[in-house]
Amino acid sequence: MYLRGILSALAVLPFGIASVTSPGDTAVVPGWHLQSALHAPSNLTDLSLPTAHNVSAWYRISSRATVMAGLIQNHVYNDTHLFYSNNLATLDQTIFRAPWLYREELRLLAPPKGQHMFLITHGITSKADIYFNGKQIASNATQQGSYGGHRYDITPFVRTGKNVLLIQAHPTNYLRDFAQGFVDWNPYPPDNGTGVWRDVELKQTGPVSMSSPRILTDFIGVHTENVTATIKVDIKNHEDRIANGVVHGTVQAQDKGSQTVAFSKQFKLEPYKNATVSIDVVLKNPKIWWPATWGKQPLYTVKAKTTVGQNEISDIAPPTQFGIRHVTSKLNSYNDTEFSVNGYPFHVRGGGYSPDMFLRFDLEHLRNIFRYMLDMGLNTVRLEGKQEHPELYDLADRMGLMVMSGWECCDKWEGWKYNNEANGVKWTEKDYPIAEATMLHEAEMMQAHPSMLAFLIGSDFWPDEKATNVYVNALNRMDWPNPIIASASKRGYPKLLGPSGMKMDGPYDWVPPNYWYHDKLGAAFGFGSEQGPGVGTPELGSLQQFMSAQELESLWMKPDQPQWHMAKNDSPFADRSLYNEGLFARYGPPTGLEDYLRKSQMSDYEGTRAEFEAFAIRQNASRPATGVVYWMLNGAWPSLHWQLFDYYLRPAGSYFGTKVGARLEHVAYDYETHTVHIINHSLKNFGKRNVTVDLIDLNGTSMHHESIATYTTPTSSKQVATVHEINKIKDVGFLRLTLKDSGKGTTISRNVYWLPPNTETLDWDNSTFYTTPVTKYTDLTPLNKMATANVSTSMKMTVSKHGSTFGEVTLENKSDVPAFFMHLTVSDENGHELAPVYWSDNYVTLFPREKLILTVEFQGRKWAATLSGANVEKRGIGRS
């Protein structure tokens, strides 16, 4: 883990240009002047000289910015405008077909004899020519790939005073280049992500430079009084004489007053040679790192430096944090992958992450996304070729989220001869060195992070044998301690790695809840690497921010019409026709936009809950469900599908369906067998439990009541009841399942289903990669004719000194009929729903005379709360 930032030893000039002055100093180039090559001098050698070139008319941008991100920073474009309606499609893309120039002036001191200056890149999309003080130090044949990190020795060219760094970023083609693309997730950004999207750094060293530390431990998940941490650094002698020196530093636990262990090791390095220094450090009474729901996340920090001669500093490594934990994977008898963490079976409940469309990075925004994941009960984030920045892994370490990283599908990354499903340009000999540099860089960045679960070197397709060797050798060279998996699918595999144990059989579009309880394709068995019912409809307040009135009308009046805010227009996911067919057939044609959205939230809630519950219920089945990654977690821009919360961080039906279905301890219903199951994802929770089963009809009349005393054990699920009365439902019934701790009497989980007497009939033989057709739908239209319920409300709100508002909302159904699918919101003084917001539950259904207390947390002191429901009158229920 890299703790980045400009070190205190660095001098920062008044106009924001950082300089390095001593061995061990590192500085990020703090910003750039940006201009299209069409509007700049063509002689790049001259343009990179520290002579009088007036670039004041160029765009001033931050240190990390694609071309589009930089232009948005300069108000050339406005993302609110671009994201509204189809405005993005009308943007003139001519200017993005030429290279773009990133230029910065740097005030430096020429290194004295025996010292060296390096320029370090971490990836420029998609390829670049780099000039420094009139010298081309790299061509686009070397500096290639979004993740192509390189170190260039610029010592001979550094001047005392003004220096100029110039980068020419070439236009990106996703099919030709090793770029960071979006496949069919959304329309492509106009610049295809071209530019300096990651940091560029300057590094000064003495005669010997050193790498960031890599850390391995001998912990294998068994409690022990001591753990040995092996610290490895690569050192290189840049001089023509032998270098004698010492690598030394400390390992320190994060708690104040905790142990600090010093280490050191001498070396002797021949001229221009490099070596790896390995040092063992014994940590007493080690503190073990756990995923969030299993324990705490203690971290250790390694600080290391290299000295030569008379204890003269030659280089300082960035402080690197690590956690003590052990991750493994194996193939079971069905060739399905099973993960374990610290010796315990780790049932993956994850989501596929997307970066911002313009690759802008906001750490606080990411923190909110990760907090949402934990709030929903998810434990893993999958990065399909979206490796982002070191801060992502730092955050995952601290918050206890596991990270499953890897390369993306469908474009240049998977241009294999046997891949006839995508148009990526096929690999040639020149591509393998690019792949090697890319893998080395990313592996070094991720190696020490305890949050890493695995790296997938392929996605839809496995790499060829040569690429596999390149990737695996690079990972091994960086002391990769975690599973390496061939791909996210079972289409094939390289001999070196064997089967992936992951399935990618869909669905990606709508399927009914009972789909997951079958034994075909994407149903709940094995490891589903990316799948879901294609839901994630935002509520009206968000939709109005990016859709015109005409487009909103088309949602319910033209259900088969393509929607710009979905996938690419040549994708099967460019419209909501499959989704709407199921919605209209099951819930009835909508009577208006509000009715359409309410029914959409019902469907979305059902869809995500059923997927996560089915995989949880079957974690102990004869063919176990070992994990699932929901497709997707979030959107790169305002979207109508493939998300558990919308672009504005407002949670809706898909969020709360997931939050119920992925609870740590839970009680759930199997749509096909009518059975009730108790679920336990924890490591420590066990003991006596009570499960209550209640089935009522639409009028509130009881059809079945049962109380079951049972026992729960960690990381398990088991059947506790069968609800035979489901078949006796006349139209639609409500099933409430409640799980209580028998000793404490506290409610652990409450779960309400709306069920017809039968389930959908699926046409498995005519399945596509994205859905399985339904030949007979269930009828949920009686829900539209429910009698109105009378629900009373009360609120208690407190405000912290930091501005967070914590609330408690009491709902009580005063009626003899159920109060169905009630939605609570909190909005600001302008009527905009506040986000992020953390509800204990939402879209809730109350049985007759039932009382329920919900909690909420949000930022802001001015707010108004609203209640609405399927058969409950919409009204305000409180305000500040």
N, C-alpha and C positions, 0 to 999 in steps of 0.2 A: 504494500500500500504506500503510495507516494503522498506525503504531506506537502503539497506544493505551495508556492508563494515566493515572493521576492525576499531573499534573506536580508536580515538587518544590516549585514556587512556591505550591502550594495548601495551605491550612490544613485539616487533617483533625481534626475535633473528637473528643474522647474516646469519644463514643458512636457514632462511625462516620459522621457526616454531614459531607460535604465541602463546603467553601466556595470560591468564586473571589474573588480580591482585586485582581487587576491585569489590564490589557489583555493579551490573549493567553492567559490562563488558561482551561483546559478541565477540567471534572470530570464524571465519570460519577456519576449518582445511585447511591449504593452499595447501596441496599436499599429494601425497601418493607414497609409494613404492608398486609396483604391481607385482604379480607373480601367476602363475598357482599352484594350490594345488598339481599338479602332480610333481612339481619341487621345493617343499618347505617342511620343516619339518612337520610331520603329527601331532605332539603334539601342538595344538593351544594354550593351556593354557601356555605352556612353551614359545612358540613363542611370546606370548603377554607380557611376563615379561620384565622389563627394564634392562635386563642383556645383555651381549655381544652376540648379534646375528648380523652377518654380512649380511646385505641385500643390499650391494652396487652393487651386480650383478643384482638385481631386476630392473624393469623398473621404472623410475621416471616419474610421471604423475601429472597433475593439480588437483585441488580440485574437479572438476566435470568431470568425464570421465568414460564412459562405458569401458569394456575390449577392444573392437575394437578401440574406440577413443584413449585409452591409448597406444595401440600398434602402431597406426598410428603416434601418437606424438613421439614415439621412433623409427620411420622409419622401423619398422618390416614390415609394409605394407604401401603402398602409394595409397591414394584414387584416384589419377589420373589414376594409373595403374589398380586398382580394378574396376573402373567405365568404363574402356575402353573395348569395345567388351563384351565378356562373361567371362572375367577374374574372376569376382566375383564367378562364378559357379565352377571354378576350385580350389578354396581355400580349403585346408584340414581343416575340421571342428572338427577333433577329439579332439583337445585341448580345445574346448569350451564346451565339454560334462562333464567336471569336474569343481568343484568350483574354484573361483579365490580369492586371498587374497589381501586386501588393508591394508597396515601397515604404521603407522606414529609414530615417536617419538616426544613427546611434553614436553617442559620444563615448569613446573608449580610450583606454591607455594601451598602447602597444605592449604586449607581454615581454618582460625582460628575458634574457637568455635562460633557457631551462624551464620556461613556463609556456603553456599552450592555451589556445583558445579554440573552442569547438562550437559549431552551429548544429543544433539538434532539432530534428523534425519528428513529429509524431503522426504524420499522415496528412497529405494534401490531396484533395479530390480534384480530378482523378490522377493527374500527373503534372509535374512542374519542372521548369528550368529555374535554377537558382544562381543569382549573380551577387557578388560581394566586392565592392570597390573596383568595379571594372573587370573582374575575373569571373568566368563561369565556373562555379564550383560543383555543379551537378546538372545533368541533363534529364529530360523527361524519360529517358531510357532506364535511369536508375531510380529517380524519385517518382515512384508510381504507387498507386493504390491509396484508398482512404485510410488504410492502417499501416502504410509503409513508413516506418520510423527509421531514420538514419542519423549518423553522426559524421559531420564533415570537419576536417581540420582546416581552419581558416587562419592559423597563426601567421603564415608568411604575408598575409594580405591586410592584417589589422594595422590601422594607423592611430597615432595619438591625436585625438580630436574627433572631427566628424568622419563617420563611416556610413556607408549606405548598403542596405540589404534590399534586394529586389527579387521578387518571386513572380514568375509568369505561370499562372494556373491555366491549364488547357481545358477546353470544354469537355464535359463528361458525357460518355455514352454508356448506359448501363449494360448493354449487350457486349460491348467491346472492352470495357475497363473494369478493374477491380474496385468498384465504387460502393457506396452505401445507398442502395436503392429501396424502392417501395413496392416492387413487384405489382400485384393487383390490389394493394391495400387502399390506394387513393390515387387521384390524379398526381402526376409528377410535378415537382416544383419546376418553374421555368428554366432555372439554371442547372437542373439535375444535381444540385448540391455542390457545384464547382466552387473551389476556393480553399483558403486556409482555415479549415473548420476546427482544427486543434492547435494547441500552443506550439510556437516555435521558440526555442530557448538558446541562450548563450551560456557557455560553461567554460570557466577558466580552471586550469590544473597546473600542477608542477610537472616534473618529468614523468610521473606515474599517475595514470588515471584509474578510476575504479567504477564499477557498475553499481547499480542499486543492489542491496542485499537480497538474496533468496534464502528462504528459511524452510527447513524440513524438521520434523520432530519424529521421535520414535514412539509417540503415543498411538496405540491401536485400539482405543476404546475401553481398555481395562484400567480400573483405578490403580494408581501407583503413586508412591511417595515422591518420586523424582521423574522428570522428563528431560531428555537430552534434546536440545535444539541445535541443529547443525546450521551454521550461518555460512553462506557461500557468497563470495564476491569475485568478479573477474577483474584482474588488473592488467594494465598494459604499459610497457616502457616505450616512451616516445623519443628517447634520446639514443645517441650512438655510443653510449657507455653503460656499463653494468650499473644497475640500480639496486641498492640495499636499503631495506626499509621495514616498516611494521604496519600491519593492518590491525587496528585496535578500536575498541568502543565499548558500549554497554548494552545490556538487555534489561529493560525495566518494565515492571508491571504498572498498569495505569493508576492503581489506587495510591493515594498519598501514604507515604511511610512504608510502602511495600518494598520488596526486595529489588536490589539493583546488582546485577552480576557483570563484572568487567571481563573483557576478553582481549587477547592480543596474539599475534603470530608474526614471526619474522619471515621475510622473503628475500630472495636474491633473484633478480630478473636480468637476463641477458639483453643486449641492445635490441630494440624494436620487437621484443618478444612479448607474448601475453601468457597469462596463467590464471588458474582458478585457485583461490585461497579458501580452504575449508576449515572452520573452527567449531568445535563442539562446546556447548555451554550447558551446564546442568542447572535445571530450574527445580527448586525444592517446593514441595506442596503445590504443585501446579494448579492453576485455575483454568478450568475447561470451558471452552466456548461452545454454546448450544444454539440451535435455531430458536427463534423468539418464543414459541409456545412451549419449549422444553426446558428453558433455563435462561441464564444470563449470558452476556457477551463480553467477558473480560478480554482485554487486548494487552499485548506486550509491544514495546517499542524498541527497535534496534537502531542505535546511533553508531555509525562507523566512519572512520577516517583513515587515510593512509598518510604516513609520515616517512620521510627519507632523510638521510644524512643525520644531522644533529637535531633530530625531532622536528624537522621543518615540515609543515603541512603541505602535502602534495595534492590531496583531493579529499572532499567530504561528500559522502553519500547522502541522499535525501533520507530523513527519518522514515523508517519503514515499520509498519505495524503488522502483527500477525496474531493469530489465535491458535490455541492448542485444541485440535479436534481431528477426527479421522473420518474420511468419506470413502466408501467403497461402492461398487456395483457388481452385480452378477446376473447371469441368465438363469432363469428357473427352467423347469422341465418343459415348459411351453415356449422356450426361447423369448420370454418377456423379461425386460430389464427390471431389476429390483435394486433400489438404493438403500444404503444404510448410513447413518451418521452416528458416530461414537458407539458403534456396535448395535444400534437399535434400528429396526426397519423404518425407513423414512418414506411415508406415503406422500408423494408429490401432489400438492394442490396449487396449481400455478396459473399464470396468465402470460400471454405474449405481448411484450412491450414494444411500443413504437416511440421513436424520438419525434420531436417537432418537425414538421414538414421542411422547414428551412434550417434544420439542424442547430437551432438556438438552444442553449443549455442554461437552465435556471435551477440551481440547486434546491431552492426552497420549493419550487414546483415539484421537483422529483421527490423531495421529502414528503410532500402531501400525497403523492401517488403511492409511495411506499407505506405511508401510514394508512391510507385507504386499503391497501392489500392486507395489512395485518388486521385491520378492523373487519374485513370480510372473512378472515380466517384462512387466507392464502399464505403459503410458506415459501413459494419459489417464483422467481421471475425468469422468463426465458428471453434471451436476447438473440434473435435470429439475424446475425450479421449487423447488430446495432450496438456495438461495444461501447459507444459513448466515451466518457472521460474517466480518469481515475477517481473522481469524486463519487461516481455512482457506486463503485465497489467499497470505498470508504464508508459510505452511508449504509450499504447493505450489511457490512461488518458490524456497524454500531447498532443497527436495528434488528439484526437477526434474520434477515431474509436470505435464502439460498439463491444462487445465480447459476442458471444453466446457459452457457454462452456457446457461440459457434458461428459458422458462416451461413450466408443466406442462399436461398434457392433461385432458380429460374432464369438467371442471367449469366454473365461471364463466369461467375464463381462455379457454376455447374455446367460449363461447356465441355462435357464429356462426349466421346464418340457414341456411347450407348444411350445418351439422353436425347430422345426424339420428341420430348414434350415441351421443350423450351428453345428459344432462339439465340441463346448466348453463343458468342463466337467460340469455336473450339480451341482448346489449349494447344499451344505450340511450345517448343523448347524454351523460348524466351520468357514464358510465363512462370516457370517453376522457380527461378531465382526471386521473382517478385513475391510469389507465395511464401517462400522461405523467409524473406525479410519481414513480411507481414506477420507470419506466425511467431517468429522470434520476438518481435516487438510486443505483440499482444500477450504472449505468454509471460514475458518479463513483467508486464504491467499487472497481470492478474495473480502471479504465482503465490504470493504470500497471503492472499486474502482468504480468511476462513469461510467467507460466504460462498466460495466457489463450489459448485456441486459437480459440474462436468463440463467438458468442451466437446461440441459436436462438429467434427471436421467436414460434415456434409449436412444438407437439410433434406430436400426431396430425393436427391441422388447421392450416392457414395462417391468419393474421389477415386480416380484411377490409382493403380498400384504405385506409380511414381510419385504422384501428389501425396498419397497416403504416407509414403516413406519420408517425404519432405516435411510434412506436418508433424508426424510423430517424432522424428528426429529433432525437430526444432523444439517441440514440447519437452522432450527428454533433456535436451541441452539446457533448457531453463528450469530443470528439476521440477517438472510438473507433478504434483503429488496426487492428482485426482483422476477419476475415470476419463478415458478418451473414447468417444463413441463415434462410430463410422458415419451415421446419419440419423435423421429423425424418422426414417421409414424402414420398411422391411423389403424394399425392392431388390436389394442386393448388398454386397459388402466386399471390402478388400480382404485378402487372405490374412494380412497382418493383424487385423482387428477382429474379424469375425462378425457375426450378426449384431445389429444394433439393439435388438430387443425392443424397439419402439415402433408403433404403428402410426400410419398417417393415412387412414382410410375414410376421412371425413367423419361427420358432416361439417360443412362450413355455412350452410344455409338452414332454413327452418326445418325442424323435425318435431314431432309431438313428444310429450314427456315420457311416454312408455317406450320410446325408441331405445333408451339407455338400458332397459331391463331385458333386452334380447341377447343373443350370443353371436351376432354378426357384425362385421365392419367396425364402426366406431362405438358400439355398445360397451358397457362397463366391464371390460376385462383387459388384462395386460396394461401396457403403458401407452396412453394416448398423447402424442407429442404436440398436437395442435388440432383442436376440434371444438365444435360448439354449434348451437342452433342458430347462429347468425344474428343474434339479437343485440339490443343496446339502444333502443329508441329514446332520445332525449325528451324531456317535458317541454311544454309550450314556450316557457320563458327563454329557454336556450334556442329552440327552433327559430323563434322570431329574430334572433341575433344573426342568423346566417341564411334564412330562407325568405323569399318574397311571399306576399299574400297568395299569388298565383301558384307558387310551388307548394305552399302549405295546403292549398285546396286540392292539389293533385294527389296528395298523399292518400286521401280517402275517396276522392271522386274518380281518379284515374289510377287504379291500383297497379296496373301493369306498366305504367310509364317509367322510363329511365329517370333516375335521380342523380343529379350531378354530385351530390354529397355522399356518394357511396364509392364503389371501386371504379377503376378505369372503365371508360365507355365500351371497350371491347371485351369486357369481362362478363362472365355469367352472373356476377354479383353487382351489376350496374343498376339493377332495379329491385323493387320489393315484391315482385309478382308471386314468388313462392311463399314468402312470408304472409302476404295479404290473402292469398288463397286459403291458407290454413286459418288465418285470423277470421276472415269473413265466414268461412264454413262452420267454425266452431262457436264463435261468439255472436254471429249475425252481422249483416252489413251495417256499417256505422251510420248514424243519423247526422253526423257532423264531425268537425275536427276534434272537438273536446271528447266526444264519444269514441272516436277512433284512437285517440291517444290513451284514454283510460283502458280500452281493451288491449292496446299494444303493451301497456305496462303489465297487465294481467298475464299476457302471453310470455313476455320477457321474464317475468318473475317465475312463472312455471318452468320455463325452459332452462334457466341457469340452475335453479334449485334441483331440478330432477337430475341434471348431469352430475353435479357434485355429490348429491345424495347417493346416486347409483354407484359411483366409484367408491364412496365410503362404505356403503352397505356390503359391497362385494370384495372388500380388502382381505377377507378371510375365506373367500369362496374356493371351490376346488381348483378353478383357474382364477387366481386372484387378480383384482384390479389394483395395479401397483402405483398408478399415478396418472394424472391428467393435467394438461396445459390448456386452459380455455383460450379460444381464438376469437377475439383478442382481449387484452387488458384495457388498452386505451387507444385513442385515435391520434394520428399525426396532425389532424385538423378537425374542424367541426364535422361530424359524421353522423349518419343515420343507423349505423350497424357496427358490429364487431367491437363492442366496448362494454365494459362493466360500469363506467361512469363517463359523462360526456367531456368534451374538450375544455369546458369551463369548470370542470371538477364538480359538477352537480350530479349526485347519485340518483338513479331512478330504479325501475323495476328489476333490471338485470343485476344491479348492485345488491339489492336486498334479498333477491332470490339466492344469490351466491352467499350472502352473509348468513342466511338461515342454513343453506345446504352444506356449508363448510365449517359449521360450528365445531369447537373442540370436543364438546360432549353434546350428543344430539340424539333425537329419536325421529325416525323417518319411515316413510311408507313406500312400499314397492308396488308400482302401478299394475304390474302383470300378475303377481301372485297374491295381491291384497294382504301382504304380510307387513308387520311392524318390526322395526329393527332398532336396537340400541347401539350407538356408535361412540367410540372413544378414540380420539387421535392423540391423547396426552401420554406422557410417560409416567406420571405419578398419581393420577386420579383413579381411584378404585374404591370399591365398597358397595354398600347396599343402595339400590335405587328403586324408585317407584315410577312406573309408566302408567299414565291414565289415557284411555282411548274413549273418545266421545264422537258419535255420529248422529247428526241431526238433519232434518230435511229443510227445505227453504222456508217453511213456516216456523221453524224452531222446535219442532217435535222431535223428541229423542227416539233414535232408532237402535242405538246400541251404547252401552256404557260398560267399561271394564277397567279394573285396576289390577296391575300386575306388579308383584314384588320380584325384583331381580337383582342381579349383581353385575357390576361392570369391571373390566380389566383393561389396562392400557393397550394402546395400538391394536384395537380389535373391534369387531362388530358381531352381533348375534341377533337371531330372530327371537322375539318375545311374544308375539301374538299374531293371529290371523283374523281379519275383519270380514267374516263371511257375509255380513249384512250389506256389503257394497252392492251385491247383485240385486238387492231388494229396493234400491233407490228408484223412485218413480221418474224423476227428471234430473235434478242435481242435488247432491247432499254436501254437507260440510263435515270434514273429518278433522278433529282436533287431537293432537298428540302432545302430551305434557310429560316432561321428564323432571323428577324431583330427587334431591338428595334425601334419602330416608331419615338420616340422622339429624340433619340440620333443618329439614323441612323447606329448604329454598328451591325455587324453580330454576333449573339449569337450562331447559330448552322448552319452547312452546312453538307449535307448528300447526298451521291450519291449511287444509287442502279443500278445493272445490271439485267435486268428482261426479261424473255421470255413472251409470251402472256398467258401462262398457268402455273399452279403449279403442284407439285407432287401429285400423288394419293397414299394415305396411306391405308394400310391394318390393320385397328385397331383391328380387331377380332383376328389376329394372333400376337399381340404384346407380347413381352417378358418383363421381368423386366428391360431390358437394352435398348430395341429399339422397334420401330414400323416399320415393313417392308414397302418398297415402291414397288408398282406394276407398276407404270408408272413414269418415270423420265422426268424432263424438259430437253430441249436441249440448252446448252449454248456453244456448239462447234463453232458457228459462231464467237465467240470472238477470236478464234485462227487465223482468217483470216482478222483481222482488218488492215487497211492501217497504215503505220508508221506515227507517230506524231512527229512534231518538237517542242521541248520544250526548251526555253531559261532559264538560271538560273543566279542568282547573290546572293552573300553572304556578310553579314556583321557580323563580329565576334569581341567580346570583351572578355578580360580575367580579372577576378577579382584578387585581391591580394592574395586570398586564393587558387587560382588555378582552379577555376571553369570557364568554357568557356560558354558564352552565345552567341547564334547566331540567325540570321534572314536569312531565305532562301526564295528568291522570285522565284516562278515558273511561267512561262508564256507560254501558249500553242499558238504557232504561226500558228497552222494548222486549217484546216476546219473540221477535224475529232477529236473525243475525244482522249485524252491521258489517257490511262487506267491503273489503279492500279500501280502507281509509288511508288517505295520504296526508301527512303533515309536512308543512314547509315553514321556513323562517325567511323573511325577506327584509331588505333594507328599506330606507325611507322612500326610495324611488320605485319600490315594488319588484326589485330584482332579487331572485333567490340567492341567499348567501351561500358561499362555498369557499373553502371546504367546510362541510358540516358533518357531524358525527352523531347519528341517531342510534340508539340501542336497537331499534327495530322500526320498520315503517311499512306502509301498504298493508296494514294489519286488519284482521277480521275478528270481531268480537261476537261471542255467542250471547244469547239472550241473558240479560242481567249480569253480564260479566264485567269486571273491572280490570283495567290494565294500566300499569305505570311505565312510561317510556322516558328515557333521558336523552338530552341533546347537548352538544357542545359546538360553539362557533365563535368566530371573532367578530366583535362589534358590540356597541352599546345601544345603537338604534335599530330596532327590529320590530317586525310584526309577524305573528304566527297565524297560519290558516289551516283549517281542516276541510277535507273534501272526501267523498267516497262514492261508491257505486250506487248505494241506496241511502246516502247520508247527505243532507243539504250542506253545500259549501258555505263556510262562514269564517270570519275572523274569530280567533279564540284568545288573543292576548297581544299586547304590544308594550314596548318600553316607553 
